[in-house]
Every structure is written in C-alpha cells, then in structure tokens.
Amino acid sequence: MHDFSSPAMTELMRELFPICRSISGDGVRETLRAIGKRVPLTTHEVPSGTPVLDWTVPKEWNIRDAWIKDATGRRVVDFNASNLHVVSYSTPVRARIRTSELKNHLFTLPDRPDWIPYRTSYYNEAWGFCVAHRTLAELSDAEYDVCIDSTLEDGALSYGETILQGESRQEVLFSCHICHPSLCNDNLAGISLAVALIKHLQSLPTLRYTYRFLFIPGTIGSITWLARNRDALARIKHGLVITCVGHGDKFTYKKSRRGDAEIDRIVEHVLAHSGEECEIQEFFPWGYDERQFCSPGFDLPVGCLMRAPHGTFPEYHTSADDLSFVTAETLAGSLACYQEVVATIEKNRTYLNQQPYGEPQLGKRGLYSAIGGDAKSAERQLTMLWLLNLSDGRHSLLDIAQRAGISFSEALDTARVLETHDLLRLVVDDPG
C-alpha cells in the first residue's frame, strides 16, 4: 500500500519519468495504469475523429524507436537515451540525408548548449529531432541515416478520472495534465501531488463535497472532458489545475476568470496566512487547462495553483526539468498547501449568533480562559467579537476571517469554542 508521503510522490515520479507520453498513445495508458495501482481510477477511451466542441479527437501517436546515425552506424542522437529527442507526434521517416537538409528538422537551444528542448507537432504532420546544441555543432558535412519508427493512425484519446463521493453532489474539481514525456516539474510533480491528495482525502473520516480528479492530456483532454460531461458542470463549486508544484521558492495562484469565486478567496487566504512568499495573478486566457474550464461558455470557478509559472524558469520544456530539478521538500510543501485549501473548502460553514442583541457577557462563561493564555487575550477577545458580530447566517467563516484579518483556522477554532457555550449555532446547509 502506498502512502501519501514525500517518498511516495518521488517514487511515482521516478516510475513515470522514463515513459514517453504525448496527447495520446500507449505511453498515456501506461501512465494511467501506474496511477490506477495507487488510487481508484476509471480510464476513458475516446475514438479518433470524435467531434469535441470545436475540435476533433486526433489520430493516436505511438513510437518505438528513433535515431540519427553517422556513417559508422553510431547513433549520434538516440531516442532511447532521451524521449525528448523526438518531436512529439513526428510522422514516421526512414531516410539518408545530408546535414544541410537534416538541420531543417533539428531543434536546439543555443543559449543552453547541453540541454535538449521539448517540442511538439500535434496538429501539423511533420517530423523532427530535438538535440543539444553541442551535438548539432559536432555534425559534419556528410550524410546521416535518419529513422523515426512511429505510427500516426486512428486510435483513441485516453484520460483517467477519480471520483470520491461526499455527502453533497456538489463537486471540487482537480485537474492535471499527463501528456508530457520526461519532464518532472511540468508535470510529473502535478500527477504525483494529485495522487497524494486523493490518498489524503481517502484518509479523512467524511467528505462534505464530492471530489473529482482528472488526469488528462493538455488542451484536447479538457476539451474532450467538457464536451462529454456537460451534465456535471453545474455541480462544480470549486476547481484547481495542478501544475509546476515541484520547484520554486514561492507559490503563484492564477485566479479563475470570475476573479472573485470562492475558490479564489480560499486560495488567496490560505496563501496569505501560510508564512510563505506568494504571488496572485489575475486570469488571462493562456497557460494550462484553466483556460478551457474558464472559457466564456462554461466560466467555471477554476484557478491554477502552482509555484513558478510555466515559461518563467529556464528549465521549462527542456531536459533540465529532470528528477534532480524537483525536491521532495518542495513537493511536500505544495501538498500541504493543497491540503489546507481542501480543509478550508470542507470546513467553511456559516454560523448564527444565539445572543444577537448586544454583546453577550463572555467573562461569566469563562471564555477568556477557554480561548487561551493572557498574552494575547485582547486579540482573542476581538476574534470572539468578530465571530459573534458577523455570524448572522449570511457570513461564512471565510468571510469573517478575511474581514477580521485572521487565519481561517483561528476563526474555526473560535467558532467551535463559542458553539460549545451555546453562543453560536451551525447553520445546517444543504449544498446539494
């Protein structure tokens, strides 16, 4: 049995790292099988050619081998050494060509001569290799044997889905992309965190909300899921896209398109009281799958909680985004942040003051000592007064915590103390 500790997340990343993934194919299926060994997972197969919104499910791509050989038969570029070497979705090719022509199919990073870039050609049939710029510089003016042993044919798009049923039919949606090959921060770290978060939720005695996790290829995966699940969309109350959670000293939260959705307020509040540096971004229509969930026709309350955003670190979409780039400590911190977000979602309730006419006398109830020591008695008293004043059946604990400038956990603990003294009553709500 796998736990949801940092070692388990690192173990899953190491298992997934060698697999060549793309937006379809056997690498995606192998990845989903690895996830399904750890958590309950339903795998869906959507045939090529299926219309999904304004898109069409593409042909399925698989690759067995690829190389560039010199005249001696030596592989100067070898797919087996790094699956980043082949442009994803490259059409099959087998030819002998001169260097001048070959260079038209080579992609490098001149400013990072030892790194291999990651490139794709999903919707434009082409072929190419990604190589270290140093390798390109070493090619002689000669002929090379080129082979990409791939197939691009009708098949299916695969994605995985985990649903943890709660007391309510209203859902919290978490999504991560599974279409990248050997890249760790983007996004094996996201996959590993999602699995760990599922196991954390499974360990809780009860769940107020139903939780849905999507393991999908980027863009086409979310578009396909949205097209096939319109009946579920009205139940989504909160949502987050998980990505780039394995490296970086600070958190970044990109708001939903709405900008003031409850999930936006929850994440902002959790980050503000986390003690860690953070950045809040307004929504913009680029990035990860939040832009599909937040497209105007759906406008779902889905944000993106990450560390360093895509494209802001030099290792992004290169071979330098490897297992050494992600640390167990950073992953653990990211998981803890997501767990705190979940705890706030689950426990954000509304209370009603049972003595709303004037301030109730706190001293005769022994509430000062019940809250804690004397050093911060004034602050604790003010927290109690905030809870009593705003618990009018309309303000949630999150509302009160934000208004009072206190942490959610402080508001929750204080509400529970006041509840035991019959000063607050939990409003029984039915989220649906």
Secondary structure as the mmCIF struct_conf table of DSSP 4:
data_model
#
loop_
_struct_conf.conf_type_id
_struct_conf.id
_struct_conf.beg_label_comp_id
_struct_conf.beg_label_asym_id
_struct_conf.beg_label_seq_id
_struct_conf.end_label_comp_id
_struct_conf.end_label_asym_id
_struct_conf.end_label_seq_id
BEND BEND1 PHE A 4 SER A 5
HELX_RH_AL_P HELX_RH_AL_P1 SER A 6 LEU A 16
TURN_TY1_P TURN_TY1_P1 PHE A 17 PRO A 18
BEND BEND2 ILE A 23 GLY A 25
HELX_RH_AL_P HELX_RH_AL_P2 ASP A 26 GLY A 36
TURN_TY1_P TURN_TY1_P2 LYS A 37 ARG A 38
BEND BEND3 VAL A 39 VAL A 39
STRN STRN1 THR A 42 PRO A 47
TURN_TY1_P TURN_TY1_P3 SER A 48 GLY A 49
STRN STRN2 PRO A 51 VAL A 52
TURN_TY1_P TURN_TY1_P4 LEU A 53 ASP A 54
STRN STRN3 TRP A 55 THR A 56
STRN STRN4 GLU A 60 LYS A 69
TURN_TY1_P TURN_TY1_P5 ALA A 71 THR A 72
BEND BEND4 GLY A 73 GLY A 73
STRN STRN5 ARG A 75 ASP A 78
TURN_TY1_P TURN_TY1_P6 PHE A 79 ALA A 81
HELX_RH_3T_P HELX_RH_3T_P1 ASN A 83 HIS A 85
STRN STRN6 VAL A 86 VAL A 86
STRN STRN7 SER A 88 SER A 88
TURN_TY1_P TURN_TY1_P7 TYR A 89 TYR A 89
HELX_LH_PP_P HELX_LH_PP_P1 SER A 90 PRO A 92
STRN STRN8 VAL A 93 ARG A 98
HELX_RH_AL_P HELX_RH_AL_P3 THR A 99 LEU A 102
HELX_RH_3T_P HELX_RH_3T_P2 LYS A 103 HIS A 105
STRN STRN9 LEU A 106 PHE A 107
TURN_TY1_P TURN_TY1_P8 PRO A 110 ASP A 111
BEND BEND5 ARG A 112 ARG A 112
TURN_TY1_P TURN_TY1_P9 PRO A 113 ASP A 114
HELX_LH_PP_P HELX_LH_PP_P2 TRP A 115 ILE A 116
STRN STRN10 PRO A 117 PRO A 117
STRN STRN11 THR A 120 THR A 120
TURN_TY1_P TURN_TY1_P10 TYR A 122 TYR A 123
BEND BEND6 ASN A 124 ASN A 124
STRN STRN12 PHE A 129 CYS A 130
HELX_RH_AL_P HELX_RH_AL_P4 HIS A 133 GLU A 138
BEND BEND7 ASP A 141 ALA A 142
STRN STRN13 GLU A 143 GLU A 153
BEND BEND8 ASP A 154 ASP A 154
STRN STRN14 ALA A 156 LEU A 164
BEND BEND9 GLU A 167 ARG A 169
STRN STRN15 GLU A 171 HIS A 177
BEND BEND10 PRO A 181 SER A 182
HELX_RH_PI_P HELX_RH_PI_P1 CYS A 184 LEU A 188
HELX_RH_AL_P HELX_RH_AL_P5 ALA A 189 SER A 203
BEND BEND11 LEU A 204 PRO A 205
BEND BEND12 ARG A 208 TYR A 209
STRN STRN16 THR A 210 ILE A 216
TURN_TY1_P TURN_TY1_P11 GLY A 218 THR A 219
HELX_RH_AL_P HELX_RH_AL_P6 ILE A 220 ARG A 228
HELX_RH_3T_P HELX_RH_3T_P3 ARG A 230 ARG A 235
STRN STRN17 ILE A 236 ILE A 242
BEND BEND13 CYS A 244 CYS A 244
BEND BEND14 GLY A 246 HIS A 247
BEND BEND15 ASP A 249 LYS A 250
STRN STRN18 PHE A 251 LYS A 254
HELX_LH_PP_P HELX_LH_PP_P3 LYS A 255 SER A 256
BEND BEND16 ARG A 257 ASP A 260
HELX_RH_AL_P HELX_RH_AL_P7 GLU A 262 ALA A 272
TURN_TY1_P TURN_TY1_P12 HIS A 273 HIS A 273
BEND BEND17 SER A 274 GLU A 276
STRN STRN19 CYS A 278 GLN A 281
BEND BEND18 PRO A 285 PRO A 285
BEND BEND19 GLY A 287 TYR A 288
TURN_TY1_P TURN_TY1_P13 ASP A 289 ASP A 289
HELX_RH_AL_P HELX_RH_AL_P8 GLU A 290 PHE A 293
TURN_TY1_P TURN_TY1_P14 CYS A 294 CYS A 294
BEND BEND20 SER A 295 SER A 295
TURN_TY1_P TURN_TY1_P15 PRO A 296 PHE A 298
BEND BEND21 PRO A 301 PRO A 301
STRN STRN20 VAL A 302 MET A 306
BEND BEND22 ARG A 307 ALA A 308
HELX_LH_PP_P HELX_LH_PP_P4 PRO A 309 PRO A 309
TURN_TY1_P TURN_TY1_P16 HIS A 310 GLY A 311
BEND BEND23 THR A 312 PHE A 313
TURN_TY1_P TURN_TY1_P17 PRO A 314 HIS A 317
STRN STRN21 THR A 318 THR A 318
TURN_TY1_P TURN_TY1_P18 SER A 319 ALA A 320
BEND BEND24 ASP A 321 ASP A 322
TURN_TY1_P TURN_TY1_P19 LEU A 323 PHE A 325
BEND BEND25 VAL A 326 VAL A 326
HELX_RH_AL_P HELX_RH_AL_P9 ALA A 328 LYS A 347
STRN STRN22 THR A 350 ASN A 353
BEND BEND26 GLN A 354 GLN A 355
BEND BEND27 TYR A 357 GLY A 358
BEND BEND28 LEU A 362 LEU A 362
HELX_RH_3T_P HELX_RH_3T_P4 GLY A 363 ARG A 365
TURN_TY1_P TURN_TY1_P20 GLY A 366 GLY A 366
HELX_RH_AL_P HELX_RH_AL_P10 LEU A 367 ILE A 371
BEND BEND29 ASP A 374 ASP A 374
TURN_TY1_P TURN_TY1_P21 ALA A 375 LYS A 376
HELX_RH_AL_P HELX_RH_AL_P11 SER A 377 LEU A 390
TURN_TY1_P TURN_TY1_P22 SER A 391 SER A 391
STRN STRN23 ASP A 392 SER A 396
HELX_RH_AL_P HELX_RH_AL_P12 LEU A 397 ALA A 404
TURN_TY1_P TURN_TY1_P23 GLY A 405 GLY A 405
HELX_RH_AL_P HELX_RH_AL_P13 PHE A 408 THR A 420
TURN_TY1_P TURN_TY1_P24 HIS A 421 ASP A 422
BEND BEND30 LEU A 423 LEU A 423
STRN STRN24 LEU A 424 LEU A 426
#
